[in-house]
Amino acid sequence: MERRTIGAAALEVGAVGLGCMPMSWAYTASQRRGEESLRAVHTALDLGASLLDTADMYGPFTNELLLGRVLKARRAEAFVSTKVGLQVGDQHVVTNGRPGYVRRACDASLRRLRTGVIDLYQLHRPDPDVPVEETWGAMAELVTAGKVRALGFCAVGAAARRGAGPYDAGRYDAVLGQLERVQQVFPVSAVQAELSVWSPGALWGLLPWCAARGVGFLAAMPLGSGFLSGTLTPGEGFEPEDARARHPRFTAYAMASNQALVVGLRQIARRHGPQVTAAQVALAWVLAQGPHVVPVPGTKRERWAAENARAAGVLLTADDLAEIAALPAAVGSWD
């Protein structure tokens, strides 16, 4: 697989990563199988998808424990990315950016992951009650201590302005301000935010900021939480605890209306050969947005992990990209 670099430290990773969250959090709990998830991680590593993206809150904690089982034997092949800053309660999630907590959380993640160092430690969400510089400073101390190699900043979930469309350039204004502040404390190596054919908003603010500063961009939800794969059926519904059950883009109406996106991706896939899928075209579009961009599609199944990794070999033409640009904007607010 093609290799790409993250940040000024030139950390190398496979061009396509693996999002591990679905193995323990947010999606279809009844379909989670520990052994299947382990096979998915091993398959991703076998195919060069070295960036494994997790967080202490996924589970909570069980996602890191699962990865630790793989890393015990294959640490040298993996690029480990985990996150800090969110804590899970009985019925809620809260931010915690206090320096003491950051230090304790890092030590706990290292134990669960069975590793001596975290390659990329990301701030999951800034704590509104703690100056972001203080949180970031504590994270920087972990680099100095040799527990972390580089720092990242998550912008997943940045809220759009009221009435804004999918191409709203101002969605990430607040995030950009925070990035400028933490950059003065310690270099940002990577920013993680949503980027996909149906959510391209990062192209008009966040992605250029990263490109201008040599910062890597981890594209979260590059398959639109599964929709762009074409494997979801409108009206089929989701399990109550599935995050998609509460999102406007996953109502039966919105999913039916957005089928035009899947049809367009499938048409392009057919031109690239019978083995190419709509999901691979969607990932190839993300890869085409810049050499510093690494899509991190999430899955808990070995089959999809292999398909996603092989998307790195799909090279879109200028005509393909123009055809995707002409597809209709997605129906339904993501907020």
VOLO-543601 format. One record per residue (C-alpha): residue number from 1; z negated, x negated, y; residue in three letters. Coordinates in Angstrom, 3 decimals, padded with zeros to 6 digits. Example, Ala and Ser with C-alpha at 12.3 -4.5 7.8 and 13.67 -1.06 7.14 Angstrom:
2
atom seq:1 zz:-007.800 xx:-012.300 yy:-004.500 type:ALA;
atom seq:2 zz:-007.140 xx:-013.670 yy:-001.060 type:SER;
This chain:
335
atom seq:1 zz:000.000 xx:000.000 yy:000.000 type:MET;
atom seq:2 zz:000.661 xx:-001.056 yy:003.589 type:GLU;
atom seq:3 zz:-002.410 xx:-002.539 yy:005.267 type:ARG;
atom seq:4 zz:-003.538 xx:-001.644 yy:008.773 type:ARG;
atom seq:5 zz:-006.112 xx:-003.223 yy:011.059 type:THR;
atom seq:6 zz:-009.086 xx:-001.608 yy:012.757 type:ILE;
atom seq:7 zz:-010.387 xx:-002.894 yy:016.079 type:GLY;
atom seq:8 zz:-010.604 xx:-006.285 yy:017.702 type:ALA;
atom seq:9 zz:-012.230 xx:-007.709 yy:014.586 type:ALA;
atom seq:10 zz:-008.959 xx:-006.986 yy:012.741 type:ALA;
atom seq:11 zz:-010.664 xx:-005.327 yy:009.778 type:LEU;
atom seq:12 zz:-007.995 xx:-004.582 yy:007.181 type:GLU;
atom seq:13 zz:-007.754 xx:-001.280 yy:005.314 type:VAL;
atom seq:14 zz:-005.142 xx:000.596 yy:003.336 type:GLY;
atom seq:15 zz:-002.881 xx:002.712 yy:005.550 type:ALA;
atom seq:16 zz:-004.292 xx:005.905 yy:004.001 type:VAL;
atom seq:17 zz:-008.032 xx:006.335 yy:003.467 type:GLY;
atom seq:18 zz:-010.155 xx:008.738 yy:001.443 type:LEU;
atom seq:19 zz:-012.437 xx:011.307 yy:003.052 type:GLY;
atom seq:20 zz:-015.330 xx:011.872 yy:000.662 type:CYS;
atom seq:21 zz:-017.033 xx:014.814 yy:002.400 type:MET;
atom seq:22 zz:-015.511 xx:017.574 yy:000.172 type:PRO;
atom seq:23 zz:-017.176 xx:015.979 yy:-002.840 type:MET;
atom seq:24 zz:-020.598 xx:017.016 yy:-001.533 type:SER;
atom seq:25 zz:-020.315 xx:019.139 yy:001.591 type:TRP;
atom seq:26 zz:-018.545 xx:021.963 yy:003.451 type:ALA;
atom seq:27 zz:-015.899 xx:023.096 yy:000.918 type:TYR;
atom seq:28 zz:-015.967 xx:025.177 yy:-002.318 type:THR;
atom seq:29 zz:-019.308 xx:024.191 yy:-003.792 type:ALA;
atom seq:30 zz:-018.486 xx:025.837 yy:-007.120 type:SER;
atom seq:31 zz:-015.613 xx:023.388 yy:-007.663 type:GLN;
atom seq:32 zz:-017.605 xx:020.195 yy:-007.112 type:ARG;
atom seq:33 zz:-017.725 xx:018.006 yy:-010.191 type:ARG;
atom seq:34 zz:-019.424 xx:014.641 yy:-009.986 type:GLY;
atom seq:35 zz:-017.299 xx:012.952 yy:-012.621 type:GLU;
atom seq:36 zz:-014.073 xx:014.329 yy:-011.142 type:GLU;
atom seq:37 zz:-015.127 xx:013.035 yy:-007.726 type:SER;
atom seq:38 zz:-015.817 xx:009.602 yy:-009.190 type:LEU;
atom seq:39 zz:-012.353 xx:009.556 yy:-010.730 type:ARG;
atom seq:40 zz:-010.880 xx:010.483 yy:-007.347 type:ALA;
atom seq:41 zz:-012.595 xx:007.505 yy:-005.696 type:VAL;
atom seq:42 zz:-011.503 xx:005.106 yy:-008.446 type:HIS;
atom seq:43 zz:-007.919 xx:006.377 yy:-008.226 type:THR;
atom seq:44 zz:-007.849 xx:005.923 yy:-004.460 type:ALA;
atom seq:45 zz:-009.034 xx:002.328 yy:-004.817 type:LEU;
atom seq:46 zz:-006.518 xx:001.692 yy:-007.607 type:ASP;
atom seq:47 zz:-003.706 xx:002.768 yy:-005.262 type:LEU;
atom seq:48 zz:-004.915 xx:000.739 yy:-002.282 type:GLY;
atom seq:49 zz:-006.644 xx:003.496 yy:-000.309 type:ALA;
atom seq:50 zz:-009.579 xx:001.220 yy:000.417 type:SER;
atom seq:51 zz:-011.266 xx:003.046 yy:003.326 type:LEU;
atom seq:52 zz:-013.937 xx:005.351 yy:001.912 type:LEU;
atom seq:53 zz:-015.324 xx:007.628 yy:004.621 type:ASP;
atom seq:54 zz:-018.721 xx:009.239 yy:004.128 type:THR;
atom seq:55 zz:-021.902 xx:010.097 yy:006.068 type:ALA;
atom seq:56 zz:-025.604 xx:010.303 yy:005.318 type:ASP;
atom seq:57 zz:-025.605 xx:014.028 yy:006.146 type:MET;
atom seq:58 zz:-023.028 xx:014.928 yy:003.470 type:TYR;
atom seq:59 zz:-025.139 xx:016.517 yy:000.761 type:GLY;
atom seq:60 zz:-027.326 xx:015.457 yy:002.504 type:PRO;
atom seq:61 zz:-027.432 xx:011.956 yy:001.002 type:PHE;
atom seq:62 zz:-025.683 xx:012.824 yy:-002.279 type:THR;
atom seq:63 zz:-022.267 xx:011.697 yy:-001.036 type:ASN;
atom seq:64 zz:-023.513 xx:008.182 yy:-000.335 type:GLU;
atom seq:65 zz:-025.289 xx:008.134 yy:-003.698 type:LEU;
atom seq:66 zz:-022.047 xx:009.094 yy:-005.437 type:LEU;
atom seq:67 zz:-020.116 xx:006.333 yy:-003.690 type:LEU;
atom seq:68 zz:-022.859 xx:003.887 yy:-004.561 type:GLY;
atom seq:69 zz:-022.022 xx:004.400 yy:-008.236 type:ARG;
atom seq:70 zz:-018.475 xx:003.211 yy:-007.560 type:VAL;
atom seq:71 zz:-019.401 xx:000.440 yy:-005.152 type:LEU;
atom seq:72 zz:-021.803 xx:-001.101 yy:-007.637 type:LYS;
atom seq:73 zz:-018.751 xx:-002.265 yy:-009.594 type:ALA;
atom seq:74 zz:-015.949 xx:-002.292 yy:-006.989 type:ARG;
atom seq:75 zz:-017.520 xx:-003.265 yy:-003.661 type:ARG;
atom seq:76 zz:-014.977 xx:-006.034 yy:-002.957 type:ALA;
atom seq:77 zz:-012.082 xx:-003.539 yy:-003.105 type:GLU;
atom seq:78 zz:-013.607 xx:-000.987 yy:-000.740 type:ALA;
atom seq:79 zz:-013.982 xx:-000.652 yy:003.010 type:PHE;
atom seq:80 zz:-017.131 xx:001.422 yy:003.479 type:VAL;
atom seq:81 zz:-017.431 xx:003.730 yy:006.473 type:SER;
atom seq:82 zz:-020.520 xx:005.872 yy:006.918 type:THR;
atom seq:83 zz:-022.138 xx:007.671 yy:009.838 type:LYS;
atom seq:84 zz:-025.449 xx:008.224 yy:011.580 type:VAL;
atom seq:85 zz:-026.703 xx:010.666 yy:014.185 type:GLY;
atom seq:86 zz:-026.953 xx:014.036 yy:012.438 type:LEU;
atom seq:87 zz:-029.847 xx:015.367 yy:010.383 type:GLN;
atom seq:88 zz:-029.691 xx:018.385 yy:008.100 type:VAL;
atom seq:89 zz:-032.493 xx:020.954 yy:008.159 type:GLY;
atom seq:90 zz:-032.981 xx:024.087 yy:006.080 type:ASP;
atom seq:91 zz:-030.501 xx:026.188 yy:008.055 type:GLN;
atom seq:92 zz:-029.295 xx:023.878 yy:010.779 type:HIS;
atom seq:93 zz:-027.965 xx:020.454 yy:011.748 type:VAL;
atom seq:94 zz:-029.523 xx:018.514 yy:014.637 type:VAL;
atom seq:95 zz:-028.603 xx:015.314 yy:016.453 type:THR;
atom seq:96 zz:-030.871 xx:012.286 yy:016.400 type:ASN;
atom seq:97 zz:-029.863 xx:009.198 yy:018.320 type:GLY;
atom seq:98 zz:-033.259 xx:007.583 yy:018.721 type:ARG;
atom seq:99 zz:-033.049 xx:003.817 yy:018.092 type:PRO;
atom seq:100 zz:-035.883 xx:003.814 yy:015.549 type:GLY;
atom seq:101 zz:-034.188 xx:006.534 yy:013.560 type:TYR;
atom seq:102 zz:-030.845 xx:004.698 yy:013.656 type:VAL;
atom seq:103 zz:-032.438 xx:001.580 yy:012.165 type:ARG;
atom seq:104 zz:-034.194 xx:003.530 yy:009.403 type:ARG;
atom seq:105 zz:-031.091 xx:005.562 yy:008.612 type:ALA;
atom seq:106 zz:-028.983 xx:002.434 yy:008.244 type:CYS;
atom seq:107 zz:-031.420 xx:000.882 yy:005.777 type:ASP;
atom seq:108 zz:-031.452 xx:004.111 yy:003.777 type:ALA;
atom seq:109 zz:-027.641 xx:004.269 yy:003.699 type:SER;
atom seq:110 zz:-027.448 xx:000.671 yy:002.497 type:LEU;
atom seq:111 zz:-029.776 xx:001.512 yy:-000.398 type:ARG;
atom seq:112 zz:-027.862 xx:004.635 yy:-001.390 type:ARG;
atom seq:113 zz:-024.496 xx:002.872 yy:-001.160 type:LEU;
atom seq:114 zz:-025.776 xx:-000.105 yy:-003.165 type:ARG;
atom seq:115 zz:-024.341 xx:-002.599 yy:-000.715 type:THR;
atom seq:116 zz:-025.624 xx:-005.286 yy:001.585 type:GLY;
atom seq:117 zz:-023.363 xx:-004.401 yy:004.500 type:VAL;
atom seq:118 zz:-021.582 xx:-001.346 yy:005.924 type:ILE;
atom seq:119 zz:-018.055 xx:-002.163 yy:007.089 type:ASP;
atom seq:120 zz:-017.875 xx:000.552 yy:009.762 type:LEU;
atom seq:121 zz:-020.949 xx:002.376 yy:011.045 type:TYR;
atom seq:122 zz:-019.999 xx:005.441 yy:013.072 type:GLN;
atom seq:123 zz:-021.978 xx:007.520 yy:015.526 type:LEU;
atom seq:124 zz:-021.500 xx:010.996 yy:014.084 type:HIS;
atom seq:125 zz:-022.525 xx:012.805 yy:017.280 type:ARG;
atom seq:126 zz:-024.246 xx:011.579 yy:020.459 type:PRO;
atom seq:127 zz:-027.749 xx:012.954 yy:020.974 type:ASP;
atom seq:128 zz:-027.913 xx:014.856 yy:024.308 type:PRO;
atom seq:129 zz:-031.587 xx:013.895 yy:024.616 type:ASP;
atom seq:130 zz:-030.977 xx:010.142 yy:024.255 type:VAL;
atom seq:131 zz:-028.696 xx:008.054 yy:026.513 type:PRO;
atom seq:132 zz:-025.704 xx:007.139 yy:024.372 type:VAL;
atom seq:133 zz:-026.098 xx:003.517 yy:025.450 type:GLU;
atom seq:134 zz:-029.507 xx:003.396 yy:023.761 type:GLU;
atom seq:135 zz:-028.167 xx:004.726 yy:020.480 type:THR;
atom seq:136 zz:-025.170 xx:002.412 yy:020.616 type:TRP;
atom seq:137 zz:-027.395 xx:-000.540 yy:021.466 type:GLY;
atom seq:138 zz:-029.470 xx:000.084 yy:018.340 type:ALA;
atom seq:139 zz:-026.276 xx:000.228 yy:016.298 type:MET;
atom seq:140 zz:-025.118 xx:-003.044 yy:017.866 type:ALA;
atom seq:141 zz:-028.389 xx:-004.670 yy:016.775 type:GLU;
atom seq:142 zz:-027.460 xx:-003.795 yy:013.206 type:LEU;
atom seq:143 zz:-024.266 xx:-005.822 yy:013.597 type:VAL;
atom seq:144 zz:-026.285 xx:-008.775 yy:014.872 type:THR;
atom seq:145 zz:-028.618 xx:-008.381 yy:011.900 type:ALA;
atom seq:146 zz:-025.677 xx:-008.567 yy:009.474 type:GLY;
atom seq:147 zz:-026.175 xx:-005.048 yy:008.134 type:LYS;
atom seq:148 zz:-023.009 xx:-003.655 yy:009.751 type:VAL;
atom seq:149 zz:-019.639 xx:-005.281 yy:010.451 type:ARG;
atom seq:150 zz:-018.216 xx:-002.964 yy:013.135 type:ALA;
atom seq:151 zz:-019.018 xx:000.222 yy:015.056 type:LEU;
atom seq:152 zz:-017.110 xx:003.493 yy:015.349 type:GLY;
atom seq:153 zz:-017.406 xx:006.669 yy:017.401 type:PHE;
atom seq:154 zz:-016.712 xx:010.172 yy:016.055 type:CYS;
atom seq:155 zz:-014.990 xx:012.694 yy:018.301 type:ALA;
atom seq:156 zz:-014.505 xx:015.305 yy:015.583 type:VAL;
atom seq:157 zz:-015.505 xx:018.700 yy:016.917 type:GLY;
atom seq:158 zz:-014.860 xx:017.933 yy:020.598 type:ALA;
atom seq:159 zz:-014.630 xx:021.361 yy:022.220 type:ALA;
atom seq:160 zz:-011.511 xx:022.541 yy:023.990 type:ALA;
atom seq:161 zz:-011.777 xx:024.075 yy:027.427 type:ARG;
atom seq:162 zz:-011.776 xx:027.862 yy:027.530 type:ARG;
atom seq:163 zz:-008.243 xx:029.209 yy:027.240 type:GLY;
atom seq:164 zz:-006.749 xx:025.783 yy:026.459 type:ALA;
atom seq:165 zz:-003.868 xx:025.499 yy:024.026 type:GLY;
atom seq:166 zz:-003.312 xx:023.047 yy:021.142 type:PRO;
atom seq:167 zz:-001.809 xx:020.453 yy:023.481 type:TYR;
atom seq:168 zz:-004.769 xx:020.400 yy:025.879 type:ASP;
atom seq:169 zz:-004.986 xx:016.852 yy:027.247 type:ALA;
atom seq:170 zz:-008.488 xx:017.469 yy:028.591 type:GLY;
atom seq:171 zz:-010.186 xx:018.248 yy:025.277 type:ARG;
atom seq:172 zz:-011.504 xx:014.707 yy:025.000 type:TYR;
atom seq:173 zz:-012.437 xx:014.036 yy:028.638 type:ASP;
atom seq:174 zz:-016.163 xx:013.975 yy:027.891 type:ALA;
atom seq:175 zz:-015.622 xx:011.795 yy:024.826 type:VAL;
atom seq:176 zz:-013.534 xx:009.321 yy:026.816 type:LEU;
atom seq:177 zz:-016.352 xx:009.043 yy:029.331 type:GLY;
atom seq:178 zz:-018.823 xx:008.282 yy:026.537 type:GLN;
atom seq:179 zz:-016.467 xx:005.736 yy:025.029 type:LEU;
atom seq:180 zz:-016.194 xx:003.902 yy:028.332 type:GLU;
atom seq:181 zz:-019.989 xx:003.772 yy:028.533 type:ARG;
atom seq:182 zz:-020.607 xx:002.438 yy:025.030 type:VAL;
atom seq:183 zz:-017.733 xx:-000.023 yy:025.349 type:GLN;
atom seq:184 zz:-019.804 xx:-001.769 yy:028.017 type:GLN;
atom seq:185 zz:-022.615 xx:-002.254 yy:025.488 type:VAL;
atom seq:186 zz:-020.693 xx:-003.317 yy:022.371 type:PHE;
atom seq:187 zz:-017.008 xx:-003.078 yy:021.358 type:PRO;
atom seq:188 zz:-015.773 xx:000.129 yy:019.768 type:VAL;
atom seq:189 zz:-013.740 xx:-000.777 yy:016.681 type:SER;
atom seq:190 zz:-012.632 xx:002.716 yy:015.691 type:ALA;
atom seq:191 zz:-012.593 xx:006.300 yy:016.920 type:VAL;
atom seq:192 zz:-012.461 xx:009.199 yy:014.473 type:GLN;
atom seq:193 zz:-011.041 xx:012.546 yy:015.569 type:ALA;
atom seq:194 zz:-008.940 xx:015.363 yy:014.224 type:GLU;
atom seq:195 zz:-005.192 xx:014.728 yy:014.217 type:LEU;
atom seq:196 zz:-002.577 xx:016.657 yy:012.282 type:SER;
atom seq:197 zz:000.708 xx:018.512 yy:012.649 type:VAL;
atom seq:198 zz:-001.227 xx:021.662 yy:013.583 type:TRP;
atom seq:199 zz:-003.882 xx:019.934 yy:015.741 type:SER;
atom seq:200 zz:-002.077 xx:017.229 yy:017.742 type:PRO;
atom seq:201 zz:-004.365 xx:017.283 yy:020.796 type:GLY;
atom seq:202 zz:-005.561 xx:013.677 yy:020.362 type:ALA;
atom seq:203 zz:-002.039 xx:012.438 yy:021.121 type:LEU;
atom seq:204 zz:-002.441 xx:013.167 yy:024.841 type:TRP;
atom seq:205 zz:-005.608 xx:011.288 yy:025.706 type:GLY;
atom seq:206 zz:-007.660 xx:009.872 yy:022.893 type:LEU;
atom seq:207 zz:-004.913 xx:008.092 yy:020.949 type:LEU;
atom seq:208 zz:-003.494 xx:006.308 yy:024.029 type:PRO;
atom seq:209 zz:-007.018 xx:005.169 yy:024.972 type:TRP;
atom seq:210 zz:-007.391 xx:003.572 yy:021.541 type:CYS;
atom seq:211 zz:-003.926 xx:001.981 yy:021.575 type:ALA;
atom seq:212 zz:-004.489 xx:000.404 yy:024.993 type:ALA;
atom seq:213 zz:-007.712 xx:-001.263 yy:023.821 type:ARG;
atom seq:214 zz:-006.824 xx:-002.289 yy:020.289 type:GLY;
atom seq:215 zz:-009.172 xx:000.313 yy:018.853 type:VAL;
atom seq:216 zz:-008.392 xx:001.819 yy:015.454 type:GLY;
atom seq:217 zz:-007.959 xx:005.569 yy:015.115 type:PHE;
atom seq:218 zz:-009.175 xx:007.373 yy:012.003 type:LEU;
atom seq:219 zz:-007.370 xx:010.697 yy:011.743 type:ALA;
atom seq:220 zz:-009.778 xx:013.296 yy:010.387 type:ALA;
atom seq:221 zz:-008.478 xx:016.489 yy:008.758 type:MET;
atom seq:222 zz:-004.865 xx:015.213 yy:008.703 type:PRO;
atom seq:223 zz:-003.955 xx:018.012 yy:006.275 type:LEU;
atom seq:224 zz:-005.510 xx:020.759 yy:008.378 type:GLY;
atom seq:225 zz:-008.456 xx:021.163 yy:005.987 type:SER;
atom seq:226 zz:-005.984 xx:021.711 yy:003.168 type:GLY;
atom seq:227 zz:-003.694 xx:024.218 yy:004.858 type:PHE;
atom seq:228 zz:-000.773 xx:021.818 yy:005.403 type:LEU;
atom seq:229 zz:-000.688 xx:021.006 yy:001.697 type:SER;
atom seq:230 zz:000.651 xx:024.500 yy:001.050 type:GLY;
atom seq:231 zz:-001.873 xx:025.070 yy:-001.745 type:THR;
atom seq:232 zz:-003.942 xx:027.744 yy:000.040 type:LEU;
atom seq:233 zz:-003.017 xx:031.411 yy:-000.294 type:THR;
atom seq:234 zz:-003.377 xx:033.681 yy:002.766 type:PRO;
atom seq:235 zz:-005.900 xx:036.418 yy:002.123 type:GLY;
atom seq:236 zz:-007.394 xx:034.739 yy:-000.928 type:GLU;
atom seq:237 zz:-010.624 xx:034.076 yy:000.931 type:GLY;
atom seq:238 zz:-013.201 xx:031.296 yy:000.698 type:PHE;
atom seq:239 zz:-016.673 xx:030.960 yy:-000.730 type:GLU;
atom seq:240 zz:-019.343 xx:031.999 yy:001.819 type:PRO;
atom seq:241 zz:-020.620 xx:028.456 yy:002.398 type:GLU;
atom seq:242 zz:-017.093 xx:027.046 yy:002.814 type:ASP;
atom seq:243 zz:-016.629 xx:025.977 yy:006.447 type:ALA;
atom seq:244 zz:-013.149 xx:027.514 yy:006.493 type:ARG;
atom seq:245 zz:-014.590 xx:030.997 yy:005.925 type:ALA;
atom seq:246 zz:-015.828 xx:030.916 yy:009.535 type:ARG;
atom seq:247 zz:-012.789 xx:029.409 yy:011.277 type:HIS;
atom seq:248 zz:-010.212 xx:031.528 yy:013.130 type:PRO;
atom seq:249 zz:-007.340 xx:029.501 yy:011.681 type:ARG;
atom seq:250 zz:-008.258 xx:030.595 yy:008.185 type:PHE;
atom seq:251 zz:-008.188 xx:034.347 yy:008.640 type:THR;
atom seq:252 zz:-005.551 xx:036.027 yy:006.491 type:ALA;
atom seq:253 zz:-003.509 xx:036.809 yy:009.618 type:TYR;
atom seq:254 zz:-003.587 xx:033.266 yy:010.991 type:ALA;
atom seq:255 zz:-002.800 xx:031.700 yy:007.632 type:MET;
atom seq:256 zz:000.166 xx:034.012 yy:007.126 type:ALA;
atom seq:257 zz:001.406 xx:033.339 yy:010.648 type:SER;
atom seq:258 zz:001.125 xx:029.575 yy:010.191 type:ASN;
atom seq:259 zz:003.173 xx:029.471 yy:006.996 type:GLN;
atom seq:260 zz:006.116 xx:028.393 yy:009.164 type:ALA;
atom seq:261 zz:004.466 xx:024.993 yy:009.462 type:LEU;
atom seq:262 zz:004.220 xx:024.578 yy:005.694 type:VAL;
atom seq:263 zz:007.812 xx:025.750 yy:005.217 type:VAL;
atom seq:264 zz:009.020 xx:023.186 yy:007.746 type:GLY;
atom seq:265 zz:007.127 xx:020.374 yy:006.046 type:LEU;
atom seq:266 zz:008.480 xx:021.400 yy:002.640 type:ARG;
atom seq:267 zz:012.057 xx:021.333 yy:003.925 type:GLN;
atom seq:268 zz:011.605 xx:017.766 yy:005.081 type:ILE;
atom seq:269 zz:009.885 xx:016.828 yy:001.823 type:ALA;
atom seq:270 zz:012.862 xx:018.057 yy:-000.206 type:ARG;
atom seq:271 zz:015.181 xx:015.717 yy:001.701 type:ARG;
atom seq:272 zz:013.005 xx:012.773 yy:000.689 type:HIS;
atom seq:273 zz:013.131 xx:013.554 yy:-003.015 type:GLY;
atom seq:274 zz:011.772 xx:015.951 yy:-005.620 type:PRO;
atom seq:275 zz:008.453 xx:014.097 yy:-005.932 type:GLN;
atom seq:276 zz:007.617 xx:014.265 yy:-002.210 type:VAL;
atom seq:277 zz:005.286 xx:017.061 yy:-001.087 type:THR;
atom seq:278 zz:004.514 xx:018.879 yy:002.145 type:ALA;
atom seq:279 zz:001.111 xx:017.165 yy:002.221 type:ALA;
atom seq:280 zz:002.730 xx:013.741 yy:002.030 type:GLN;
atom seq:281 zz:005.071 xx:014.581 yy:004.904 type:VAL;
atom seq:282 zz:002.084 xx:015.749 yy:006.964 type:ALA;
atom seq:283 zz:000.307 xx:012.445 yy:006.279 type:LEU;
atom seq:284 zz:003.471 xx:010.449 yy:006.989 type:ALA;
atom seq:285 zz:003.654 xx:012.174 yy:010.393 type:TRP;
atom seq:286 zz:000.117 xx:010.974 yy:011.164 type:VAL;
atom seq:287 zz:000.993 xx:007.436 yy:010.043 type:LEU;
atom seq:288 zz:004.026 xx:007.502 yy:012.350 type:ALA;
atom seq:289 zz:001.843 xx:008.008 yy:015.429 type:GLN;
atom seq:290 zz:001.002 xx:004.307 yy:015.644 type:GLY;
atom seq:291 zz:000.176 xx:001.194 yy:013.613 type:PRO;
atom seq:292 zz:-003.504 xx:001.587 yy:014.537 type:HIS;
atom seq:293 zz:-003.733 xx:005.082 yy:012.998 type:VAL;
atom seq:294 zz:-005.252 xx:005.611 yy:009.541 type:VAL;
atom seq:295 zz:-005.303 xx:009.165 yy:008.163 type:PRO;
atom seq:296 zz:-008.412 xx:009.999 yy:006.150 type:VAL;
atom seq:297 zz:-007.568 xx:013.056 yy:004.040 type:PRO;
atom seq:298 zz:-010.533 xx:014.511 yy:002.208 type:GLY;
atom seq:299 zz:-010.491 xx:015.571 yy:-001.422 type:THR;
atom seq:300 zz:-012.699 xx:015.802 yy:-004.481 type:LYS;
atom seq:301 zz:-009.862 xx:015.798 yy:-007.013 type:ARG;
atom seq:302 zz:-008.136 xx:012.846 yy:-008.625 type:GLU;
atom seq:303 zz:-004.704 xx:014.506 yy:-008.455 type:ARG;
atom seq:304 zz:-004.824 xx:014.963 yy:-004.688 type:TRP;
atom seq:305 zz:-006.310 xx:011.508 yy:-004.108 type:ALA;
atom seq:306 zz:-003.288 xx:009.982 yy:-005.852 type:ALA;
atom seq:307 zz:-000.815 xx:012.195 yy:-003.995 type:GLU;
atom seq:308 zz:-002.383 xx:011.410 yy:-000.636 type:ASN;
atom seq:309 zz:-002.429 xx:007.655 yy:-001.268 type:ALA;
atom seq:310 zz:001.264 xx:007.671 yy:-002.171 type:ARG;
atom seq:311 zz:002.092 xx:009.264 yy:001.188 type:ALA;
atom seq:312 zz:001.986 xx:005.728 yy:002.601 type:ALA;
atom seq:313 zz:005.390 xx:005.215 yy:000.958 type:GLY;
atom seq:314 zz:007.041 xx:008.171 yy:002.738 type:VAL;
atom seq:315 zz:008.895 xx:006.957 yy:005.831 type:LEU;
atom seq:316 zz:010.014 xx:009.708 yy:008.196 type:LEU;
atom seq:317 zz:013.246 xx:009.400 yy:010.165 type:THR;
atom seq:318 zz:013.672 xx:010.127 yy:013.847 type:ALA;
atom seq:319 zz:015.312 xx:013.423 yy:012.857 type:ASP;
atom seq:320 zz:012.313 xx:014.293 yy:010.656 type:ASP;
atom seq:321 zz:009.907 xx:013.646 yy:013.521 type:LEU;
atom seq:322 zz:012.010 xx:015.708 yy:015.919 type:ALA;
atom seq:323 zz:012.065 xx:018.571 yy:013.410 type:GLU;
atom seq:324 zz:008.284 xx:018.473 yy:013.106 type:ILE;
atom seq:325 zz:007.920 xx:018.379 yy:016.898 type:ALA;
atom seq:326 zz:009.983 xx:021.581 yy:017.067 type:ALA;
atom seq:327 zz:007.735 xx:023.497 yy:014.670 type:LEU;
atom seq:328 zz:005.757 xx:026.326 yy:016.280 type:PRO;
atom seq:329 zz:002.243 xx:025.673 yy:017.514 type:ALA;
atom seq:330 zz:-000.466 xx:026.832 yy:015.150 type:ALA;
atom seq:331 zz:-001.829 xx:030.337 yy:015.578 type:VAL;
atom seq:332 zz:-005.589 xx:030.706 yy:015.944 type:GLY;
atom seq:333 zz:-008.137 xx:028.780 yy:017.930 type:SER;
atom seq:334 zz:-009.791 xx:025.859 yy:016.171 type:TRP;
atom seq:335 zz:-012.910 xx:026.415 yy:018.272 type:ASP;
